[in-house]
Amino acid sequence: MKHREGTLQGLKGTTLYYQSWHPEEPSQAVVTLVHGLGGHSGVFQNAVEYLVPQGYEVYALDLRGHGRSTGQRGYINAWAEFREDLRLFLRFVRTQRTSCPMILWGHSLGGTIVLDYVLRSPHEIQGLIATAPALGKVNISPVRLTIGRLLSRIAPRFSLKLKIPTNLGSRDPQIAASYLVDPLRHEYGSARLATEYFATVRWIYSHASELQIPLLIMHGSSDRVTLPEGSRAFFQRVIFPDKEHREYPGNYHDLYVDSDYEEVFSDLEDWLERHLIGAETCQPFINEA
């Protein structure tokens, strides 16, 4: 496995950090990962270690205000910043892999970001995976949400800690403990992010019937961070026939590090294989650095 990292310029000069991982042999597709609120590109190591040996190239970026990217932690001025940063990142990935099928995978807030993106740019992506997407029903104090709405206009950068317990991510106590010592994680959300998020979720629901690419939604039934009802409601609104919804009994929010993540990855790989039959393989990655 070859690892690469670097930076690229996002919207309005924001510096975005990215990582990519490449198999030694020609790969089947590129899987581009978008993490959730407070996370970073490094949280997907389990997924990387599973997908790359199966012949997939994996790219992931740190969202603005997250990880090694620049910007106030947990702040955006407009949702379009997330959308255009992702567009620029995908354009960069395409310069590396012009012939590969492109699969987009978003987790939690990243799920919201990718759904908004593909509904507006349906021809750029060959398949969409959303794990535990944040679709309106989230475990954040109503008081904090109300404060966010009130301050969005007059103090958009005002931030509060969301205080989502780390043990809601995974049933593995070692994973929960690792969240507390990860220096790249944060737990802040700004007033403007709150209002932009809810406006985007409303837009996504109202345009769900326009989705025109293969969709896989995966959610844990015991997720108390982004409640699974949101995934169910969105899925029912999608009329494109190539759609799948899988809910895992007892699983928590971060499916890729929960106790039985191997089952989740096996289902994900099965979906990928079925949707890449006959696709052109990529050329071997050559790291000239």
N, C-alpha and C positions, 0 to 999 in steps of 0.2 A: 504494500500500500504506500502510495506517495502522498505527502501532505504539502499543501501550499497555503500561504497566507499573505495578505496584503491589504491595501486600502484603495478606495475609489471615492470620487467626489459625488455626494448626493445633492439633493435640491438645495439651492441657496448656499452652497459652499460647505455644507456639513461633510465631515470626513467619516466615511463608513468603513468599518473593519470587516473583512470577510475571511473565511477559511474554505478550503476545498480538499477533497480526498479522492484518490484515483486508483483504480485497480491496475495491476501490471499488464493484464490482457485487454483487448478491445472491449469496451463497455456497451451495455445494452441501452442505456438512457442516462440522462442527468436528472437527479432528484434535487430540487432546490428547497431548502428548509427555511421557515420563518418562525422564530420563537415567540413566546408570549411575554406579557408585561413583567418586567423585572428580570427576565432571563437574558441569555446571550447565546451565541452560536455554539459555544462549547458544551451546552447541556445535552446535545444530541449524540454524545459519544457512543452510547449503546447502539443507536440507529446506524451510525457510521460503521461500527465494527460488524454489524449484521449485513448491511447493504453492499458495502464495497467488495467483500469476498464473493458476493452473489453476482458481481459484474456491473455494479452501478457506480457512476461518479456522483459525488455529493458536494453541493455548494451550500454554504450558509453565511448569512451576514448578521452583524449586530445592528439592530434597529437604532436609529438616532436616539440619543439619550439613554443608551444601554451599552453594557459591556465596554469594549474598547472604542466604540464610536463616540464622536463628540456630541455635545448638546446637553441641556439640563436633563437630569434624570426624570423620566416619566412625563416629559412635557412635549407637546406639539402645539403649534398655533392653528393648524388646520389638518384635517385628515389627509388631504392631498399630499402632504409631506411624506407620509408613509407610502402612499400609492406611487408617487413619482420616484422615491428612493428605490422601491422595488422594481419599477420599470427600468431605471438606470442599471440596477444590478443584473436584471435578466438580460439586458442588452449586452452588458459586459460578459456574462456567461455565454451568450450566443457567439461572441467574438472568439471564444475559446473552443466552442463546440457547435459549429453551424449545422451539422447534419443530424444531430442527436434528437430523439424525442425528448421533450421537456415536461417533467412532472413537477408540479408545485405542491408542497406540503406545508400547511400552516397549523400551528398548535396554539390553542387558547386565543389570546388576542391576535396572534399570528393567523389563526383560522379566520378571524374577522377580516384581517387585512387581505388575505388571498381571495376570499369570496368577493369582496368589493372589487378587487383587481380583475378577476376573470369575468365578472359580469360586465365590466367596462371594456375589457380587451379580450374577447372570447377566442381570437384566432392565434394567440401567441403560445398557448399552452395545450398540451395533448392530454393531460389528465390532472385531476385535482383531488388532493387528500386533505381532509380537515379533521384533526383530532381534538376532541373537547373544545370545539369552537365557542368563543364567547359571543353569544347571540341574545343578549339582553338580560338573561336570568343569571346574575352573578352574585357571589357571596361577599358583598361589600356593604358595610353599614349604611342604612338609609340616611342617617345623619350626615355621613361623609359625602354621599351622593348629592344631598340637598345643598350642602355647603359649596360643592363644586359647581352646581348649576347657578347658584347665586353670585359666585365670584368670577365666573367665566368671563363676563364682560368687563368688570372693573379691575380684576387682578388675575388675569389668565394664568400667570406663572405660579400662583399660590399652590403649594403642594402639601399633601398629608401622607403619612404612612398608611397604607391600606390595611395593615394588621391582619392579613390572611395567614392563619396558622400554617407553618411549614409541614406539619404532619398530615395535611390534607392533600399533599402532592402524591405521596406514595405510601403504601402499607409497610414498606421496608424502613425500619427506624434509622438505619445507617444512611439512607438517602435523605431523610428529613434532617438528620444531623449535619449532613454535608452542605445543605442549603445555608445553614447558619454561618458557615466558615468560608463560603465562596465569596471572595472579594469583588467579583464582577457582578454579583446579583444585587438588586435593590428592591425596595418595596414601596416606592413612591408613585403617586398618581397626581397629576395637576388638575386644576379646575377646568382648564380648556380641554384637556384630554377627555374628561368625563362627558362634556356636552358634545364634543365631536364624535365620541364613541357611540352614544345613544342615537345621534342623528344618522350615523352610518348604519347602525343596526336596523333602524326603521327603513332606510333606503334599500338595504339588502333584502329584507322581507318583501318589500313591495315589488322587487324585481326578480324574485326567486324563479318565477316561471320562465324567465328569459335565459336561464343557464343552458348552455348548449355543448358542454364537454363532459366526458365521463367523470363521475363524482363518487368518492368513497368517504363516508363520514364514520368516525369511530369515537365512541364515548363510553366512559365507565358509568355504570348504573349508580354507583355511590359517590360520584363526583359532587363535592360540595363547594367547589370553587366556581366553575361554570356549569350550571345545572343542566342535566341531560334533556330536560323538557325543551330547551332552546333548539337543540339539534333535531329533535323529533318534529317540532313545529316547522322548521325550515325545510326539512326533507319532504314533508307532506306537500309543500308548495312547489317543489321542483317537478316539472312535468316531463323533462327529458328522460327517456326510458332507461338510459345507461346510468343508473344510480344505485348505490348500495348504502345501507345504514346498518352498522353493527354496534350493538350495545353489550358491554361485557359485565356480567353480574358481579357485583362487589368491588369492581375496580375503582380506583381513585382518579385524580385529575391527570397526573403525568403518566399516561399509559406507557410511554417508552422507557420508564424506569420503575414501573409498578412491579409487584411481586411476580406476576406471570407475563412479563413483557414478551417472552419468546412466542407465546400464542398470538399476541397482537402482531408481531413482526411476521410470523408465518402467514397470517391472513393477509397482511399488507403485501407480502411478496407474491402470494397467489394472485391477488388483484393486479399487481404490476405485470406479471407474466401473461395473464390473459389479455391485457390491454396493449402488449407490445409484440404480439404475434405478427411476424412479417416485417417488423420495423428494421430500418437500416442500423447497423451497429456503428459505434463511434470509433474513431481512430485512437491508437494508444496515446496517452498523455506523455509529452516530453517536457520535463522540467529543465529549462536552460539556465536557471539561476545558479 
